[in-house]
């Protein structure tokens, strides 16, 4: 019996011909294979902890990650829709496909280092990012982590907080300042001498470990420094999140779409068994409103994804705006949908309860919304 692919069937395929005609049969086949493998793996994994389960899923899905070949915009669209599919099943699955933060290594490492990490990432290895510090947020110009020159490369000292994938990452891309005050991005293997991890417990997004990363005189070979043509490590951060934030939006919207489907099928079952004699008009209105809002946000998210892949001058603006819009739309939709199924929707172990907590965390992770919106407004009002 074929394992069902509900996200593809109920949300992606109906939009395919009208909204995304550029997606070929091959793209849809890749997405179906991915969702089938995902649902099978989720049903059969024997991992005992959430992190072990997620790593097992990531390893199992490595052969099913959509191909990056072909037209870059179409490949990026397929990757975003793959994220939507993962989010549909659980927001914690956001790092179970694709390179994630490892994309920085694949784009900016030396050829030798890129070859090593491409093989590891393609086999399921996870890469974390370490940018946020105690002063709040990820304002790179204010970071205090330092890279100092040494006879055999560099030494790295500092502290990063609220690092996701803390225990599971095979390496971290750490942002620091060199003696000239320039931002640099260094690849630091997780087991390096001088690296200490201190887990903390978040209220949402708890599938992967979170916490503090302390770095004390960590040896960093010269070849582990990521580069750009102009030596601007801050550009690595900006360019990465221009591509990453639409993916965050797609995954969040997938989670909310999955909750919409869960609530809808729950209500249908209750009316069919006469547990509910009929659905109230307010319930029907909420179902219609959230369905429309989520679809509109998904269409905008795919637009942002394609702008990035096409190197549009509007890509960064759209990426910042869509992270806010997509995540807030997903969060608001789940908040509106949960009361429709009554008290069961507020249980901590229910899909709706978990989605509400996870999406609440995503309002702050990968870019605090007030800061992102201020930057959008600043860009819009800049006469240049």
N, C-alpha and C positions, 0 to 999 in steps of 0.2 A: 504494500500500500504506500502511495506517495505521501510524504509529509507535507502538510499544507503550508502555503506561503501567504499568510493573511495580509501582511502589509502591502505586498506587491499586488495582490488580487483586489483589495478593497480601496487602495489609495493611489497607487502609482499607475497601474495599467489603465484605469479610467481616464487619466489625464494624458496618457501617452500620445495619442494621435493628434489631439487638439493643441496641447501645450508644448510637447517635446517631440515633434516628428523626427528630429535629428537622431533620436535614440533608435538604434537598429535592433533587429531581432537578436543579434549577438549580445547587445547590451542587456536586454531583458532576460535572455537566457542566463547570463552571468549573475544577474540579480536573483533570479529564481533559484539557481544552484546555491548561491550564498544563503538565502533564507532557508532553504530546505536543509542545508548542512547545519545552520544555526539551530533550528528547532530540534533537529535530531540530536545534536550535541548537548543542548540544554536538557533534553529528556534522558540522556544516557550517562552524562558525566558522573563520576563517583567522588569528585573532590569534596572535601569536608569543610573547608573554609571559603568565604566569599572570594578572597584573592586567589586561592588555588583554583577555584571554579573558573574565574575570569581568565586566568592564564591558560588553563586547559582549553577554554573556548578559543582564545586567541591562537593558540598553537594549531587547534583543529581547523580553524578557518583560514589559516595562512594560504593553503592551496586554492581557496575560493575567492580571495580578494580580487575585485574587478581589475582587469588589465589596464595599465596606464598608457598603453600604446594607442596609436590613432590620433584623431583630432584632439588637441589638449582640452578644449572646452567640453567636448562630449565625454572624455575620460573623467574630467572633474565633476561633471554632472552625475555620472554613474557612481563615482565615489561618494558624493553627497547623498544620493538616494540609498546607497548601501548603509551609510550612517543613519539615515531615517529608518531603515529596516531594523537595524540593531536597537535604536532607541525605542521603537515600537515594542520590542520584547522586554527591554529593561534599560533605563538610562545608564546603569553601570556598565553596559556593554559598549560604551562610547569609545573605548580603546582596544576593542577586540579585532579590529580590522585596520589595514592601512598603516603607514609609517608613523602617524601621529606626530609627536615632537621630533621624532627621528628624521623627519623631513629636512630639518636644518642641517643635519649631518650629510644627508644625501645630496643636498644642493651646495653646501659650502665647505665640505671637508677636502683635504688633499686626496688625490686619486687613490693612494694606497689605503688611507683610512676609510674612504668611502666604500671601497671594495670589501673591506672587512665587515663594516657595519651593514652594508646592503645585504650581505648573506645572512647576518644574524637577524636583522629586522624581517627579512622575507621568511625566516624560519619561525618567527613569533616573538623575538626579543623586543622588549619594551624600553623606550627612552623617555626619561622625565625631563622637565624643565625647571630650573632653579633661578628665579629672578626676583621674587617678592621678598622684601625685608621688613623689619619691624616698624619702619617709619610709615608703612601702609602702602598697599598697592604695589605696582611694578614700575614706578617712576625711575627709569634707568639712570637719569642724570643725578639722582640722589643716592645711589647705592654706595655702600661702604666696603663691600667685598673687594679684596685687592689681589691683583696679579703682580708679582715682583720678579724681575729677571734673575736667573740663576745660571750657573755655568752649563748645566745640561738642559736648559729650557726655562721653565717658570715655576714659581711656587704660588699656591692659591690659599688665601686665608679669609674667612668670613663666615657669616651665618645667613641661611635662607629659611624662610618660614612658609607654612602652608603649601608645602611641596606635595603635589599629588603623585601617586604611584611610588611612594617613598620606599616601600620594601620591595616592590616588584620590579622596579626598573633595573636594567643591566648597566645603564649609564645615565648620566645627567648632563644636559647642556647648561652650564653655569655661566651667568653673566657677571662680569667683574670689571673694575677699572684698572688700567695699567698706570705706570708712573707718570705718564703724560696726560692722564685724565680721560683717555679714550676708552670707550666701552669695547670690551672683548668678549667673545663667546668661546668657552673652553669645553671640550668633551672630557668628562671625568668618569671613568669606570666606577661603578658603585662600590666595589670592594677595594678601592685604592687606599693605601695607608693614609691616615689623617682624616678620613671621611667617617663621620658618626651620624647615625640616624635616630631621631627621637620621635616615635609615633604619637599622634594626638587624635582624639576622637571627634569627628565632625557630626553635626546633627543631620546631615544629608550627604549624598554622594559618598557613602561609606564603603562601597564595594572595594575600591582600591584604598590602600593605606595613605594617610596624610600625616604631615608633621614637619619637624624642623630638621634641616640638613646643616650640620656643622662641619666646617672645613678648616683644618689646622695644618698649615705648611704642606699642602698636598702637591705632590710632584706632577707637573703638567708638561709633557714633551712639546717641543715647538710644533710638531705635526698635529697635535691635538687642538690647536687654535684654529677655529673656523675663520674663513676669510671672505672678503668681497673685493672687487677690483680697487676700491678706494680705501680699503682697510677700515670700514665703518661697521663695527659690531652691532651698533644700534639699528642699522638697516636690516641686519639679519633678523632681529626681533620683530621689527615692523613688517617686513615682507612675510615672515612666517605667519604672523597673526592675521594679516590680510587674507591669507589662504585658509587659516585654521578657524577663524570666527564663523564664516558661513557653515562650516561643518558642525560647529557647536549648535548653531541654530537648527540645522537639519535634524540633528540627533534629538534635540529638545522637542521639536515639533513631532518627530516620530513617537516620542514617549506620550505626548498629549493625544496624538491620533490613536495610539494603542488604548489609552484610557477611554477615549470616545467610543471605540469599538467595544470595549469591555462593558461600559455603562449601557450602550445600546443593546447589546445581546442580553444583558441582565434584565433590562426592562422588557424586552421581547419575551423572554422566558416567563417572567412574572405575569404578563398579560395572557400568554398562551395557557398557563395553568390556572388562570383566574385569580391568582394571588392579588393582582391588581385588576379591577374591573375595566379600567381605561387609563390612559395617560392624560394628565392635566395639560391644559394649553400652555402653561408656563414651562412645563417639561419639554414639550415639543418645540417651543421657542428657543430654549437653551440648546437643545440638540442642533437645531438649524443654525443658530448663531455661531456656536463653536465650530461646527463643521465648515461653515463659510470662512470664518476667521483663520482656521488652521490651513485650509487650502490656499487662501490668499497669501499667507505668510510663507508657505512652502514655495509658491511660485516666485515670490520676491527673493527667497533664499537661493533658489537655483539661478536666478538672474545675477545675484552677487557672486556666486560661484563661477559663473561663466565670465563675468567681467574680470575676475582675478586671473583666470586661465588665459584670457586674451590680452593680459597686461594693460588693461584700460586705465586711463588716468583717473577714472571714477572708482576704481576697485577698492581703494583703501577707505574712502568715504562710505561706500556701500557695505563694506565688511564691518565697520564699526557700528553703523546704523542697524544692520540686519541682526547682529548679535543681540542687540537690545530688543528689537522688535520681535524677533523669533522666539527668544526665551520668555519675554514678558507675555506674548500671546499664548505660548504653551502653558505657562504658569497660571495665567488668568483662566484659561479654558478648563484646566483641571480643577481649579477652585470652584468654578461654576458647575462643573459636571458632577463632582463628588456628592453633593446633597441629593441628587436625583435618585441615588440608590439607598439613601437612608443611613442609619448608624453603621452598617457594615462597611461603608466607604471610608469611615474615619478610624478603622482599626489600623494599628501600626503595621500589622503584617499583611494588610490588603494591598493590592496593586495601586489603588488610588492613594492610600496613605503614604506609601513609599514614593510614588511619583510626586506628590505634593512636597515632601521633604527634599527630594533630590532636585527638583526644579527650583525650589527655594534657595538651595545652595548655589545653583547655577546662575542665579541673579547676580552673584558676586564673583564667582570663579571666571577666569579667562577674560576679565575686564569688568570693572564696576560700572554700572549703567550711567550714573550721573556723570562720571568722568568721560565716558564714551560719548554721551550726548553733548557735553560741553565741547568736546573736540570736534564733533560734527558741526555744531553751531559756529564754532570758530572758523572751520574750513569754509562753510557757506557764506560767511560775512567777510572773508578775506578778499579784498579787491584784486589781489594778484592771482 
